[in-house]
Amino acid sequence: MARRDTKNIDEDDVRVRPTPGGTRPRSKQRPAHDEAAEGMVLTVDRGRYRVLLADAGEPIPPAGGIEIVAMRARELGRKTLAVGDRVSIVGDVSGRDDTLARIVRIGERATVLRRTADDTDPFERVIVANADQMVVVAALADPPPSIGLIDRSIVAALTAGIEPVLCLTKSDLASADEVVAHYAELSISAIVTQRGGELAALRDRLAGHISVLVGHSGVGKSTLVNELVPQANRSTGVVSAIGKGRHTSVSVYALPLPGGDGWVIDTPGVRSFGLAHVTAADLLWAFPDLEDAAVRCPPGCEHLADTAGCTLDAVVAAGGSSPSRLAAFRRLLASRSTATDGPHSAPRRE
């Protein structure tokens, strides 16, 4: 084969390999989207996001604004979007039917509520963003309260910087005294309701907050939401013969309280609340009366009652905390390894 003469090659003779996937060179530069509108994610449905337009920096977006449907822009990569996220949107933001905008930025989150599928799952699921209050809904009977799930929900809230509140339903079937006493040392507010009863105390507690409601199926969570937000029309169900509720809500949805005085975020009923992402140090952060002394504990101390060298008992002996509060802290620590998808459990006195 004759060799090609390469001494006098003209530029037109040079063969250039085309860019894979196209002829336009890639660039890391991204549009600034300075004119993007701001909004809050209300719900997520199969890759589509319903977003309420809202002013940037507004702590609680007012209800009654324009709602649009948007998809995530490719430039977001693998960033997770959740209900409650503040986002920047471009495209058609008129809110007209059959229009689709694009979410191009996710704002900084004030709080993030996460859970894992179980205690060995390395992947965290973001439930909601920017909630400042968690309402743990538990029935006092039919089904009876699951202390394990309540404890785990409280752990998730405290480690996320979210204020936990107990809402005990169906008090017409059983007394709330024992459950309320069980959480007294944690200084957690408890609101007791009954079927068909007045919800004034709960309304007052929700006012001015973005609150996420969590709890087992069948505890009356969706019924509460329908009472609080009449236009919600959340599905409700009955408790099965084996004492477990059937799933009724199937998606996370943010709903405005009447008068625009806050939001409630309804979530599907759960049977377990994985805490693989929570460490002892994470929970200790929510107990400032114990946290300072913990620095004198051995490295990796789990702060449980039988942990050698733990200094938390010395804090109680010195009057820096109470025995019942330390016991409550250790109970929450232990709840990280207690399954909650089995039979419901009643509280036990310590």
C-alpha positions as CSV (number, residue, x, y, z in Angstrom):
1,M,0.0,0.0,0.0
2,A,1.4,3.4,-1.0
3,R,2.2,5.7,1.8
4,R,0.3,9.0,2.0
5,D,2.4,12.1,1.5
6,T,2.0,14.2,4.7
7,K,4.5,16.9,4.0
8,N,2.2,19.4,2.4
9,I,-1.2,18.7,4.0
10,D,-3.7,21.6,3.7
11,E,-6.1,22.4,6.6
12,D,-9.0,21.2,4.3
13,D,-7.3,17.8,4.2
14,V,-7.4,17.3,8.0
15,R,-10.2,15.0,9.2
16,V,-11.6,16.0,12.5
17,R,-13.4,13.4,14.7
18,P,-17.0,14.7,15.4
19,T,-18.1,15.4,19.0
20,P,-19.8,12.3,20.3
21,G,-23.6,12.8,20.4
22,G,-23.5,16.0,18.3
23,T,-21.4,18.7,16.8
24,R,-21.9,21.3,19.5
25,P,-19.0,21.3,22.1
26,R,-20.1,20.8,25.7
27,S,-19.8,23.7,28.2
28,K,-19.9,23.7,32.0
29,Q,-21.5,27.1,31.9
30,R,-25.1,27.2,33.0
31,P,-27.7,29.9,32.5
32,A,-28.1,32.3,35.5
33,H,-31.9,32.3,35.3
34,D,-31.9,35.7,36.9
35,E,-35.6,36.2,36.0
36,A,-36.8,32.9,37.4
37,A,-39.9,32.8,39.4
38,E,-39.9,31.5,43.0
39,G,-42.2,28.8,44.4
40,M,-42.9,26.0,46.9
41,V,-43.4,22.4,45.9
42,L,-46.8,21.2,46.9
43,T,-46.7,17.6,45.7
44,V,-44.8,15.2,43.4
45,D,-46.5,12.9,40.9
46,R,-44.5,10.7,38.5
47,G,-41.8,13.2,37.7
48,R,-44.2,16.2,37.7
49,Y,-44.2,18.8,40.5
50,R,-47.1,21.0,41.4
51,V,-45.6,24.3,42.6
52,L,-47.2,27.3,44.2
53,L,-45.7,30.6,43.1
54,A,-44.4,32.6,46.2
55,D,-42.2,35.5,46.9
56,A,-38.5,34.6,47.7
57,G,-37.7,34.6,51.4
58,E,-41.3,34.4,52.5
59,P,-41.3,32.0,55.5
60,I,-44.8,30.7,54.9
61,P,-46.2,31.2,51.3
62,P,-49.8,32.5,51.3
63,A,-52.5,30.2,49.9
64,G,-54.5,31.2,46.8
65,G,-51.7,32.0,44.5
66,I,-50.9,30.6,41.1
67,E,-50.2,26.9,41.0
68,I,-48.2,25.5,38.1
69,V,-46.9,22.1,36.9
70,A,-43.2,21.8,36.4
71,M,-40.6,19.2,35.6
72,R,-37.0,19.2,36.8
73,A,-34.3,20.7,34.5
74,R,-31.4,18.4,33.5
75,E,-29.0,20.8,35.1
76,L,-30.2,19.8,38.6
77,G,-28.5,16.4,38.1
78,R,-29.5,13.9,40.8
79,K,-30.6,16.5,43.4
80,T,-33.7,15.3,45.2
81,L,-36.8,17.4,45.2
82,A,-39.3,17.1,48.0
83,V,-42.6,18.6,49.1
84,G,-41.8,21.9,50.9
85,D,-38.8,22.7,48.8
86,R,-38.4,26.3,47.7
87,V,-37.5,26.3,44.0
88,S,-36.8,28.6,41.1
89,I,-38.9,28.1,37.9
90,V,-38.5,29.2,34.3
91,G,-40.8,28.8,31.3
92,D,-44.6,29.2,31.3
93,V,-45.6,30.2,34.8
94,S,-49.1,31.4,33.9
95,G,-50.8,28.4,35.5
96,R,-52.9,27.7,32.5
97,D,-53.9,24.1,31.7
98,D,-51.5,22.0,29.5
99,T,-48.5,24.2,30.3
100,L,-45.2,22.9,31.8
101,A,-42.5,24.9,33.4
102,R,-39.0,23.9,34.5
103,I,-37.4,23.8,38.0
104,V,-33.9,25.1,37.6
105,R,-32.8,25.7,41.2
106,I,-33.5,24.3,44.7
107,G,-33.2,26.7,47.5
108,E,-31.3,26.1,50.7
109,R,-33.3,24.0,53.1
110,A,-34.0,25.1,56.7
111,T,-34.9,21.6,57.7
112,V,-35.0,18.2,56.1
113,L,-37.0,15.3,57.4
114,R,-35.6,11.9,56.4
115,R,-36.1,8.3,57.0
116,T,-34.7,5.0,55.7
117,A,-36.5,1.9,54.7
118,D,-35.0,0.1,57.7
119,D,-32.1,0.4,60.1
120,T,-29.6,-1.2,57.7
121,D,-30.6,0.8,54.6
122,P,-27.8,3.1,53.6
123,F,-30.1,5.3,51.4
124,E,-32.0,8.2,53.0
125,R,-35.4,9.2,51.7
126,V,-36.3,12.9,52.1
127,I,-39.9,13.1,53.2
128,V,-40.4,16.8,53.3
129,A,-38.2,20.0,53.4
130,N,-38.6,23.2,55.4
131,A,-41.2,22.0,57.9
132,D,-40.7,23.5,61.3
133,Q,-43.2,21.2,63.2
134,M,-43.9,17.5,63.1
135,V,-47.3,16.3,64.4
136,V,-47.1,12.7,65.4
137,V,-50.6,11.3,65.1
138,A,-51.4,8.2,67.2
139,A,-54.7,6.6,68.1
140,L,-55.4,5.7,71.7
141,A,-57.4,2.7,70.5
142,D,-58.4,0.9,67.3
143,P,-55.5,0.6,66.7
144,P,-53.7,1.1,70.1
145,P,-50.7,3.4,70.2
146,S,-47.3,2.2,68.9
147,I,-44.8,3.7,71.3
148,G,-41.9,2.4,69.1
149,L,-43.1,4.4,66.1
150,I,-43.8,7.5,68.2
151,D,-40.3,7.3,69.7
152,R,-38.7,6.9,66.3
153,S,-40.7,9.8,64.8
154,I,-39.6,12.0,67.7
155,V,-36.0,11.0,67.1
156,A,-36.3,11.9,63.4
157,A,-37.8,15.3,64.3
158,L,-35.4,16.3,67.0
159,T,-32.3,15.4,64.9
160,A,-33.7,17.4,62.0
161,G,-34.3,20.5,64.1
162,I,-38.1,20.1,63.8
163,E,-40.4,20.6,66.8
164,P,-42.3,17.4,67.6
165,V,-46.0,17.5,68.8
166,L,-48.2,14.6,69.8
167,C,-51.7,14.4,68.6
168,L,-53.6,11.6,70.3
169,T,-56.9,10.7,68.6
170,K,-59.9,8.6,69.6
171,S,-59.9,9.6,73.2
172,D,-63.5,8.6,73.4
173,L,-62.3,5.0,73.3
174,A,-59.4,5.2,75.7
175,S,-57.6,7.5,78.2
176,A,-54.6,9.6,77.1
177,D,-53.1,9.9,80.6
178,E,-50.6,7.1,80.3
179,V,-49.2,8.1,76.9
180,V,-49.0,11.8,77.9
181,A,-47.1,10.9,81.1
182,H,-44.7,8.7,79.1
183,Y,-43.5,11.8,77.2
184,A,-43.7,14.4,80.0
185,E,-39.9,14.5,80.6
186,L,-39.2,15.3,76.9
187,S,-41.3,18.5,77.2
188,I,-43.3,17.5,74.1
189,S,-46.7,19.1,73.8
190,A,-49.7,16.7,73.5
191,I,-53.0,17.5,72.0
192,V,-55.9,15.0,72.7
193,T,-58.8,14.7,70.3
194,Q,-61.9,12.6,69.9
195,R,-64.0,11.5,67.0
196,G,-66.3,14.3,65.9
197,G,-64.8,16.6,68.7
198,E,-63.5,20.2,68.6
199,L,-60.1,20.8,67.1
200,A,-59.5,24.3,68.4
201,A,-56.3,23.3,70.3
202,L,-54.8,21.6,67.2
203,R,-55.7,24.6,65.0
204,D,-54.0,27.0,67.4
205,R,-50.9,24.8,67.4
206,L,-50.7,24.6,63.6
207,A,-51.2,28.4,63.1
208,G,-48.2,30.1,61.7
209,H,-46.3,26.9,61.0
210,I,-45.4,24.5,58.2
211,S,-46.4,21.2,59.9
212,V,-45.9,17.6,58.6
213,L,-48.3,14.9,59.9
214,V,-46.9,11.4,60.4
215,G,-48.4,8.2,61.8
216,H,-49.6,4.7,61.3
217,S,-52.3,4.0,58.9
218,G,-55.8,4.0,60.5
219,V,-55.0,6.5,63.3
220,G,-57.3,9.2,61.8
221,K,-54.6,11.4,60.1
222,S,-56.5,11.9,56.9
223,T,-59.7,12.5,58.8
224,L,-57.9,15.3,60.8
225,V,-56.6,16.8,57.6
226,N,-60.1,16.9,56.1
227,E,-61.5,18.6,59.2
228,L,-58.6,21.1,59.2
229,V,-58.7,21.8,55.4
230,P,-62.3,21.0,54.2
231,Q,-61.4,21.2,50.5
232,A,-58.6,18.6,51.0
233,N,-60.8,15.6,50.2
234,R,-58.1,13.2,51.5
235,S,-59.2,9.6,51.3
236,T,-60.1,7.9,54.6
237,G,-60.4,4.2,55.5
238,V,-61.2,1.8,58.3
239,V,-59.1,-0.3,60.5
240,S,-58.8,-4.0,59.5
241,A,-59.9,-6.9,61.7
242,I,-56.3,-7.5,62.7
243,G,-55.9,-4.0,64.2
244,K,-53.8,-2.4,61.4
245,G,-55.0,0.5,59.4
246,R,-55.2,0.4,55.6
247,H,-53.2,2.9,53.6
248,T,-55.4,5.7,52.4
249,S,-53.2,8.6,51.5
250,V,-50.8,7.6,48.8
251,S,-48.8,10.7,48.3
252,V,-47.2,13.6,50.3
253,Y,-49.3,16.8,49.8
254,A,-49.0,20.3,51.2
255,L,-52.3,21.9,52.0
256,P,-53.0,25.5,53.2
257,L,-54.9,26.1,56.4
258,P,-58.0,28.2,56.0
259,G,-57.2,31.9,56.1
260,G,-53.6,31.3,54.9
261,D,-52.3,30.9,58.4
262,G,-49.9,28.0,57.9
263,W,-49.6,24.7,56.0
264,V,-50.2,21.1,56.8
265,I,-48.3,18.4,54.9
266,D,-50.1,15.1,54.9
267,T,-48.0,11.9,54.4
268,P,-49.0,8.3,53.7
269,G,-49.3,6.0,56.8
270,V,-46.1,4.2,57.7
271,R,-45.5,0.9,59.4
272,S,-41.8,1.6,60.2
273,F,-39.5,4.6,60.4
274,G,-35.9,3.6,59.6
275,L,-33.2,5.6,61.4
276,A,-30.1,4.3,59.8
277,H,-28.9,7.8,59.3
278,V,-29.2,8.9,62.9
279,T,-26.3,8.5,65.3
280,A,-26.1,8.9,69.1
281,A,-24.4,12.2,68.6
282,D,-27.2,13.4,66.4
283,L,-29.8,12.8,69.0
284,L,-27.6,14.2,71.8
285,W,-27.6,17.5,70.0
286,A,-31.3,17.8,70.9
287,F,-30.5,17.4,74.6
288,P,-28.4,20.4,75.6
289,D,-28.5,19.5,79.3
290,L,-26.6,16.3,78.5
291,E,-24.6,17.3,75.4
292,D,-21.8,19.3,77.2
293,A,-20.9,16.4,79.5
294,A,-20.8,13.9,76.6
295,V,-17.5,15.3,75.4
296,R,-15.9,13.5,78.3
297,C,-17.2,10.1,77.2
298,P,-14.9,7.6,75.5
299,P,-14.7,7.9,71.7
300,G,-17.7,6.1,70.1
301,C,-19.7,6.0,73.3
302,E,-23.3,5.1,72.7
303,H,-24.5,6.7,76.0
304,L,-26.6,3.7,77.0
305,A,-27.0,2.6,80.6
306,D,-24.6,-0.3,80.2
307,T,-21.9,1.6,78.3
308,A,-18.6,1.6,80.1
309,G,-17.2,5.0,80.9
310,C,-20.4,7.0,79.9
311,T,-20.4,10.3,81.9
312,L,-24.2,11.1,81.5
313,D,-25.0,9.4,84.8
314,A,-22.5,11.8,86.5
315,V,-24.4,14.8,85.0
316,V,-27.6,13.6,86.7
317,A,-25.8,13.0,90.0
318,A,-24.5,16.5,89.9
319,G,-28.0,17.9,89.3
320,G,-27.4,18.9,85.7
321,S,-30.3,16.8,84.5
322,S,-33.0,14.5,86.0
323,P,-33.0,10.7,86.1
324,S,-36.3,10.6,84.2
325,R,-35.0,12.8,81.4
326,L,-31.8,10.7,81.0
327,A,-34.0,7.6,81.0
328,A,-36.2,9.2,78.3
329,F,-33.1,10.1,76.2
330,R,-31.8,6.6,76.5
331,R,-35.2,5.1,75.6
332,L,-35.1,7.2,72.4
333,L,-31.6,5.9,71.7
334,A,-32.7,2.4,72.1
335,S,-35.7,2.9,69.9
336,R,-33.3,3.1,66.9
337,S,-32.9,-0.7,67.1
338,T,-36.5,-1.5,68.0
339,A,-38.7,-2.7,65.1
340,T,-42.1,-0.9,64.7
341,D,-43.8,-2.9,61.9
342,G,-45.0,-5.6,64.3
343,P,-48.0,-5.5,66.8
344,H,-48.8,-2.2,68.4
345,S,-47.4,-1.7,71.9
346,A,-48.7,0.1,74.8
347,P,-46.4,2.3,76.9
348,R,-44.5,0.8,79.8
349,R,-43.5,2.7,82.9
350,E,-39.8,2.9,83.6
